[in-house]
Amino acid sequence: MTKSELIQRLSEANPHLYLRDVERIVTTIFDEITDALAQGDRVELRGFGAFSVKERGSRTGRNPRTGDAVDVPSKFIPYFKTGKQLREKLNAG
């Protein structure tokens, strides 16, 4: 499901809201999650899961074209851990 599909489904499920308002709500939620992760915070949505940031250490990689060794610097990556209710729903059948 893409962001636009999510907005469309929410708009259809809530006909009392304008499409532009639903779009603004979804965008605001995603922006808040992104901002929190950028600050190093953890975002937990009960029953769904938790977003956090992990640091991937520096390492020596390989250039796939030449095979030469390349230093890859450390970086921060987003991490998602599913919640218990989501796992149970996915594995119910």
LOROKE-440868 format. One record per residue: x, y, z of N, C-alpha, C, CB in turn; residue number from 1; residue in three letters. Coordinates in nm, 3 decimals. Glycine has a CB too. Example, Ala and Ser with C-alpha at 12.3 -4.5 7.8 and 13.67 -1.06 7.14 Angstrom:
// LOROKE-440868
+---------+---------+---------+---------+---------+---------+---------+---------+---------+---------+---------+---------+-----+-----+
:     n.X :     n.Y :     n.Z :    ca.X :    ca.Y :    ca.Z :     c.X :     c.Y :     c.Z :    cb.X :    cb.Y :    cb.Z :   n : res :
+---------+---------+---------+---------+---------+---------+---------+---------+---------+---------+---------+---------+-----+-----+
:   1.319 :  -0.569 :   0.780 :   1.230 :  -0.450 :   0.780 :   1.320 :  -0.330 :   0.780 :   1.131 :  -0.447 :   0.905 :   1 : ALA :
:   1.285 :  -0.225 :   0.708 :   1.367 :  -0.106 :   0.714 :   1.290 :   0.003 :   0.787 :   1.408 :  -0.060 :   0.572 :   2 : SER :
+---------+---------+---------+---------+---------+---------+---------+---------+---------+---------+---------+---------+-----+-----+
// end
This chain:
// LOROKE-440868
+---------+---------+---------+---------+---------+---------+---------+---------+---------+---------+---------+---------+-----+-----+
:     n.X :     n.Y :     n.Z :    ca.X :    ca.Y :    ca.Z :     c.X :     c.Y :     c.Z :    cb.X :    cb.Y :    cb.Z :   n : res :
+---------+---------+---------+---------+---------+---------+---------+---------+---------+---------+---------+---------+-----+-----+
:   0.084 :  -0.118 :   0.000 :   0.000 :   0.000 :   0.000 :   0.089 :   0.124 :   0.000 :  -0.096 :   0.000 :   0.122 :   1 : MET :
:   0.058 :   0.217 :  -0.087 :   0.133 :   0.342 :  -0.094 :   0.064 :   0.446 :  -0.006 :   0.144 :   0.392 :  -0.240 :   2 : THR :
:   0.133 :   0.557 :   0.014 :   0.078 :   0.664 :   0.096 :  -0.053 :   0.717 :   0.036 :   0.180 :   0.779 :   0.111 :   3 : LYS :
:  -0.057 :   0.733 :  -0.096 :  -0.178 :   0.783 :  -0.160 :  -0.294 :   0.684 :  -0.147 :  -0.152 :   0.814 :  -0.308 :   4 : SER :
:  -0.264 :   0.553 :  -0.152 :  -0.368 :   0.453 :  -0.132 :  -0.421 :   0.457 :   0.011 :  -0.314 :   0.312 :  -0.165 :   5 : GLU :
:  -0.332 :   0.476 :   0.108 :  -0.373 :   0.489 :   0.247 :  -0.464 :   0.609 :   0.265 :  -0.250 :   0.501 :   0.339 :   6 : LEU :
:  -0.427 :   0.721 :   0.206 :  -0.509 :   0.842 :   0.216 :  -0.646 :   0.818 :   0.154 :  -0.438 :   0.962 :   0.146 :   7 : ILE :
:  -0.648 :   0.752 :   0.039 :  -0.775 :   0.724 :  -0.028 :  -0.866 :   0.635 :   0.057 :  -0.749 :   0.658 :  -0.164 :   8 : GLN :
:  -0.809 :   0.529 :   0.115 :  -0.889 :   0.438 :   0.199 :  -0.943 :   0.508 :   0.323 :  -0.806 :   0.317 :   0.241 :   9 : ARG :
:  -0.859 :   0.589 :   0.386 :  -0.905 :   0.662 :   0.504 :  -1.013 :   0.763 :   0.468 :  -0.787 :   0.735 :   0.572 :  10 : LEU :
:  -1.000 :   0.825 :   0.353 :  -1.099 :   0.920 :   0.307 :  -1.232 :   0.850 :   0.279 :  -1.050 :   0.993 :   0.182 :  11 : SER :
:  -1.228 :   0.732 :   0.219 :  -1.350 :   0.656 :   0.192 :  -1.415 :   0.606 :   0.321 :  -1.319 :   0.537 :   0.100 :  12 : GLU :
:  -1.334 :   0.571 :   0.420 :  -1.387 :   0.523 :   0.547 :  -1.442 :   0.637 :   0.634 :  -1.277 :   0.448 :   0.624 :  13 : ALA :
:  -1.402 :   0.760 :   0.603 :  -1.447 :   0.876 :   0.680 :  -1.502 :   0.982 :   0.585 :  -1.330 :   0.934 :   0.765 :  14 : ASN :
:  -1.621 :   0.960 :   0.531 :  -1.675 :   1.053 :   0.431 :  -1.703 :   1.194 :   0.485 :  -1.801 :   0.997 :   0.373 :  15 : PRO :
:  -1.707 :   1.209 :   0.616 :  -1.730 :   1.341 :   0.674 :  -1.605 :   1.429 :   0.670 :  -1.777 :   1.326 :   0.817 :  16 : HIS :
:  -1.489 :   1.372 :   0.634 :  -1.364 :   1.448 :   0.623 :  -1.331 :   1.474 :   0.477 :  -1.248 :   1.373 :   0.692 :  17 : LEU :
:  -1.276 :   1.592 :   0.451 :  -1.231 :   1.624 :   0.316 :  -1.103 :   1.548 :   0.286 :  -1.210 :   1.776 :   0.299 :  18 : TYR :
:  -1.081 :   1.517 :   0.159 :  -0.961 :   1.446 :   0.117 :  -0.835 :   1.523 :   0.156 :  -0.964 :   1.421 :  -0.033 :  19 : LEU :
:  -0.837 :   1.654 :   0.140 :  -0.719 :   1.736 :   0.174 :  -0.687 :   1.731 :   0.323 :  -0.741 :   1.881 :   0.131 :  20 : ARG :
:  -0.792 :   1.718 :   0.407 :  -0.770 :   1.708 :   0.552 :  -0.709 :   1.573 :   0.588 :  -0.901 :   1.729 :   0.628 :  21 : ASP :
:  -0.758 :   1.467 :   0.525 :  -0.701 :   1.334 :   0.550 :  -0.555 :   1.332 :   0.506 :  -0.782 :   1.225 :   0.476 :  22 : VAL :
:  -0.526 :   1.392 :   0.391 :  -0.389 :   1.397 :   0.343 :  -0.299 :   1.474 :   0.440 :  -0.384 :   1.462 :   0.205 :  23 : GLU :
:  -0.349 :   1.584 :   0.493 :  -0.272 :   1.663 :   0.589 :  -0.248 :   1.585 :   0.718 :  -0.345 :   1.795 :   0.619 :  24 : ARG :
:  -0.347 :   1.509 :   0.763 :  -0.334 :   1.429 :   0.885 :  -0.227 :   1.321 :   0.868 :  -0.469 :   1.365 :   0.923 :  25 : ILE :
:  -0.235 :   1.246 :   0.758 :  -0.140 :   1.138 :   0.732 :   0.002 :   1.195 :   0.718 :  -0.179 :   1.060 :   0.603 :  26 : VAL :
:   0.017 :   1.304 :   0.644 :   0.148 :   1.367 :   0.626 :   0.204 :   1.414 :   0.759 :   0.138 :   1.484 :   0.528 :  27 : THR :
:   0.120 :   1.472 :   0.842 :   0.164 :   1.521 :   0.974 :   0.212 :   1.405 :   1.061 :   0.051 :   1.597 :   1.044 :  28 : THR :
:   0.139 :   1.295 :   1.061 :   0.179 :   1.179 :   1.141 :   0.316 :   1.127 :   1.095 :   0.072 :   1.067 :   1.131 :  29 : ILE :
:   0.332 :   1.111 :   0.963 :   0.460 :   1.062 :   0.912 :   0.574 :   1.159 :   0.942 :   0.451 :   1.037 :   0.762 :  30 : PHE :
:   0.545 :   1.289 :   0.930 :   0.647 :   1.390 :   0.960 :   0.689 :   1.386 :   1.106 :   0.596 :   1.530 :   0.924 :  31 : ASP :
:   0.592 :   1.367 :   1.195 :   0.624 :   1.361 :   1.339 :   0.708 :   1.237 :   1.371 :   0.494 :   1.360 :   1.422 :  32 : GLU :
:   0.675 :   1.124 :   1.310 :   0.755 :   1.003 :   1.331 :   0.897 :   1.026 :   1.280 :   0.690 :   0.881 :   1.260 :  33 : ILE :
:   0.908 :   1.084 :   1.161 :   1.040 :   1.111 :   1.102 :   1.121 :   1.206 :   1.189 :   1.025 :   1.169 :   0.961 :  34 : THR :
:   1.058 :   1.314 :   1.237 :   1.128 :   1.410 :   1.321 :   1.175 :   1.347 :   1.452 :   1.038 :   1.530 :   1.351 :  35 : ASP :
:   1.092 :   1.264 :   1.512 :   1.128 :   1.198 :   1.637 :   1.248 :   1.105 :   1.615 :   1.008 :   1.119 :   1.694 :  36 : ALA :
:   1.247 :   1.030 :   1.506 :   1.359 :   0.940 :   1.478 :   1.486 :   1.019 :   1.448 :   1.326 :   0.847 :   1.359 :  37 : LEU :
:   1.473 :   1.131 :   1.380 :   1.589 :   1.215 :   1.349 :   1.652 :   1.270 :   1.477 :   1.549 :   1.330 :   1.256 :  38 : ALA :
:   1.573 :   1.288 :   1.581 :   1.625 :   1.336 :   1.709 :   1.676 :   1.222 :   1.797 :   1.517 :   1.413 :   1.784 :  39 : GLN :
:   1.663 :   1.098 :   1.747 :   1.711 :   0.983 :   1.823 :   1.608 :   0.924 :   1.917 :   1.831 :   1.021 :   1.901 :  40 : GLY :
:   1.484 :   0.971 :   1.909 :   1.378 :   0.919 :   1.995 :   1.322 :   0.789 :   1.939 :   1.266 :   1.023 :   2.010 :  41 : ASP :
:   1.245 :   0.720 :   2.021 :   1.178 :   0.596 :   1.984 :   1.030 :   0.626 :   1.973 :   1.205 :   0.482 :   2.089 :  42 : ARG :
:   0.964 :   0.572 :   1.871 :   0.821 :   0.593 :   1.851 :   0.750 :   0.459 :   1.864 :   0.791 :   0.659 :   1.711 :  43 : VAL :
:   0.659 :   0.450 :   1.960 :   0.589 :   0.325 :   1.984 :   0.440 :   0.344 :   1.958 :   0.612 :   0.274 :   2.128 :  44 : GLU :
:   0.385 :   0.259 :   1.871 :   0.242 :   0.257 :   1.843 :   0.189 :   0.126 :   1.898 :   0.211 :   0.273 :   1.687 :  45 : LEU :
:   0.123 :   0.132 :   2.012 :   0.079 :   0.011 :   2.082 :   0.000 :  -0.082 :   1.991 :  -0.006 :   0.048 :   2.203 :  46 : ARG :
:   0.036 :  -0.208 :   1.993 :  -0.031 :  -0.308 :   1.912 :   0.022 :  -0.317 :   1.770 :  -0.176 :  -0.280 :   1.908 :  47 : GLY :
:   0.086 :  -0.213 :   1.722 :   0.139 :  -0.212 :   1.585 :   0.288 :  -0.239 :   1.584 :   0.110 :  -0.078 :   1.518 :  48 : PHE :
:   0.364 :  -0.159 :   1.658 :   0.508 :  -0.180 :   1.663 :   0.581 :  -0.056 :   1.711 :   0.559 :  -0.220 :   1.526 :  49 : GLY :
:   0.713 :  -0.065 :   1.706 :   0.796 :   0.044 :   1.754 :   0.905 :   0.075 :   1.652 :   0.859 :   0.009 :   1.890 :  50 : ALA :
:   0.922 :   0.204 :   1.626 :   1.028 :   0.253 :   1.539 :   1.141 :   0.304 :   1.627 :   0.977 :   0.365 :   1.442 :  51 : PHE :
:   1.263 :   0.272 :   1.591 :   1.378 :   0.324 :   1.663 :   1.492 :   0.342 :   1.564 :   1.419 :   0.229 :   1.779 :  52 : SER :
:   1.603 :   0.396 :   1.614 :   1.720 :   0.421 :   1.531 :   1.835 :   0.338 :   1.585 :   1.756 :   0.572 :   1.527 :  53 : VAL :
:   1.903 :   0.269 :   1.496 :   2.021 :   0.192 :   1.535 :   2.141 :   0.242 :   1.457 :   1.998 :   0.040 :   1.511 :  54 : LYS :
:   2.258 :   0.232 :   1.519 :   2.380 :   0.274 :   1.451 :   2.446 :   0.152 :   1.388 :   2.477 :   0.344 :   1.549 :  55 : GLU :
:   2.475 :   0.164 :   1.262 :   2.548 :   0.059 :   1.191 :   2.694 :   0.105 :   1.186 :   2.488 :   0.033 :   1.045 :  56 : ARG :
:   2.782 :   0.027 :   1.245 :   2.922 :   0.065 :   1.255 :   2.993 :   0.072 :   1.122 :   2.992 :  -0.032 :   1.343 :  57 : GLY :
:   3.107 :   0.137 :   1.124 :   3.187 :   0.147 :   1.002 :   3.245 :   0.010 :   0.968 :   3.301 :   0.253 :   1.017 :  58 : SER :
:   3.270 :  -0.011 :   0.839 :   3.321 :  -0.140 :   0.795 :   3.396 :  -0.121 :   0.664 :   3.207 :  -0.243 :   0.779 :  59 : ARG :
:   3.461 :  -0.225 :   0.621 :   3.526 :  -0.225 :   0.491 :   3.440 :  -0.302 :   0.394 :   3.669 :  -0.285 :   0.500 :  60 : THR :
:   3.398 :  -0.234 :   0.288 :   3.315 :  -0.298 :   0.186 :   3.395 :  -0.319 :   0.059 :   3.190 :  -0.213 :   0.158 :  61 : GLY :
:   3.329 :  -0.366 :  -0.043 :   3.392 :  -0.391 :  -0.172 :   3.317 :  -0.316 :  -0.281 :   3.395 :  -0.542 :  -0.203 :  62 : ARG :
:   3.392 :  -0.257 :  -0.373 :   3.333 :  -0.197 :  -0.491 :   3.296 :  -0.312 :  -0.584 :   3.432 :  -0.096 :  -0.561 :  63 : ASN :
:   3.167 :  -0.329 :  -0.619 :   3.127 :  -0.444 :  -0.699 :   3.185 :  -0.444 :  -0.840 :   2.977 :  -0.449 :  -0.708 :  64 : PRO :
:   3.219 :  -0.327 :  -0.893 :   3.275 :  -0.319 :  -1.027 :   3.422 :  -0.359 :  -1.033 :   3.260 :  -0.180 :  -1.079 :  65 : ARG :
:   3.499 :  -0.303 :  -0.938 :   3.643 :  -0.326 :  -0.943 :   3.693 :  -0.427 :  -0.841 :   3.714 :  -0.198 :  -0.922 :  66 : THR :
:   3.615 :  -0.450 :  -0.736 :   3.658 :  -0.542 :  -0.631 :   3.749 :  -0.476 :  -0.529 :   3.729 :  -0.658 :  -0.692 :  67 : GLY :
:   3.775 :  -0.346 :  -0.545 :   3.861 :  -0.274 :  -0.451 :   3.793 :  -0.257 :  -0.316 :   3.899 :  -0.136 :  -0.508 :  68 : ASP :
:   3.873 :  -0.254 :  -0.210 :   3.822 :  -0.231 :  -0.075 :   3.782 :  -0.084 :  -0.061 :   3.928 :  -0.270 :   0.032 :  69 : ALA :
:   3.666 :  -0.062 :   0.002 :   3.615 :   0.073 :   0.023 :   3.574 :   0.087 :   0.169 :   3.495 :   0.105 :  -0.073 :  70 : VAL :
:   3.616 :   0.197 :   0.232 :   3.574 :   0.222 :   0.370 :   3.432 :   0.276 :   0.370 :   3.671 :   0.321 :   0.440 :  71 : ASP :
:   3.343 :   0.209 :   0.443 :   3.204 :   0.253 :   0.457 :   3.191 :   0.312 :   0.597 :   3.101 :   0.134 :   0.433 :  72 : VAL :
:   3.156 :   0.442 :   0.606 :   3.147 :   0.506 :   0.738 :   3.025 :   0.455 :   0.817 :   3.138 :   0.658 :   0.723 :  73 : PRO :
:   3.028 :   0.478 :   0.947 :   2.913 :   0.439 :   1.029 :   2.795 :   0.528 :   0.994 :   2.946 :   0.448 :   1.181 :  74 : SER :
:   2.675 :   0.474 :   1.014 :   2.555 :   0.552 :   0.985 :   2.440 :   0.502 :   1.071 :   2.518 :   0.542 :   0.835 :  75 : LYS :
:   2.337 :   0.584 :   1.078 :   2.219 :   0.551 :   1.156 :   2.111 :   0.501 :   1.060 :   2.168 :   0.674 :   1.237 :  76 : PHE :
:   2.042 :   0.394 :   1.100 :   1.938 :   0.336 :   1.016 :   1.810 :   0.322 :   1.098 :   1.982 :   0.199 :   0.960 :  77 : ILE :
:   1.693 :   0.336 :   1.033 :   1.567 :   0.315 :   1.104 :   1.545 :   0.165 :   1.126 :   1.448 :   0.377 :   1.026 :  78 : PRO :
:   1.483 :   0.132 :   1.237 :   1.456 :  -0.007 :   1.271 :   1.311 :  -0.016 :   1.318 :   1.554 :  -0.059 :   1.381 :  79 : TYR :
:   1.241 :  -0.120 :   1.274 :   1.102 :  -0.140 :   1.314 :   1.086 :  -0.277 :   1.376 :   1.007 :  -0.123 :   1.194 :  80 : PHE :
:   1.025 :  -0.281 :   1.492 :   0.995 :  -0.407 :   1.558 :   0.844 :  -0.418 :   1.572 :   1.066 :  -0.418 :   1.697 :  81 : LYS :
:   0.787 :  -0.528 :   1.521 :   0.642 :  -0.543 :   1.524 :   0.591 :  -0.562 :   1.666 :   0.599 :  -0.662 :   1.438 :  82 : THR :
:   0.468 :  -0.517 :   1.687 :   0.402 :  -0.535 :   1.815 :   0.338 :  -0.672 :   1.824 :   0.297 :  -0.425 :   1.837 :  83 : GLY :
:   0.301 :  -0.710 :   1.944 :   0.245 :  -0.843 :   1.969 :   0.115 :  -0.864 :   1.893 :   0.222 :  -0.863 :   2.118 :  84 : LYS :
:   0.025 :  -0.767 :   1.894 :  -0.104 :  -0.782 :   1.826 :  -0.086 :  -0.797 :   1.676 :  -0.193 :  -0.662 :   1.856 :  85 : GLN :
:   0.005 :  -0.723 :   1.617 :   0.030 :  -0.735 :   1.473 :   0.086 :  -0.872 :   1.439 :   0.127 :  -0.626 :   1.425 :  86 : LEU :
:   0.182 :  -0.919 :   1.518 :   0.238 :  -1.054 :   1.495 :   0.132 :  -1.160 :   1.505 :   0.350 :  -1.084 :   1.595 :  87 : ARG :
:   0.045 :  -1.150 :   1.607 :  -0.062 :  -1.248 :   1.624 :  -0.160 :  -1.246 :   1.508 :  -0.135 :  -1.223 :   1.753 :  88 : GLU :
:  -0.192 :  -1.129 :   1.458 :  -0.285 :  -1.118 :   1.344 :  -0.224 :  -1.174 :   1.217 :  -0.326 :  -0.971 :   1.322 :  89 : LYS :
:  -0.095 :  -1.152 :   1.196 :  -0.027 :  -1.205 :   1.078 :  -0.016 :  -1.357 :   1.081 :   0.111 :  -1.143 :   1.066 :  90 : LEU :
:  -0.003 :  -1.414 :   1.201 :   0.017 :  -1.558 :   1.214 :  -0.108 :  -1.632 :   1.259 :   0.128 :  -1.584 :   1.311 :  91 : ASN :
:  -0.224 :  -1.570 :   1.249 :  -0.348 :  -1.632 :   1.295 :  -0.390 :  -1.750 :   1.206 :  -0.459 :  -1.528 :   1.300 :  92 : ALA :
:  -0.365 :  -1.740 :   1.077 :  -0.413 :  -1.843 :   0.985 :  -0.311 :  -1.945 :   0.962 :  -0.456 :  -1.785 :   0.856 :  93 : GLY :
+---------+---------+---------+---------+---------+---------+---------+---------+---------+---------+---------+---------+-----+-----+
// end
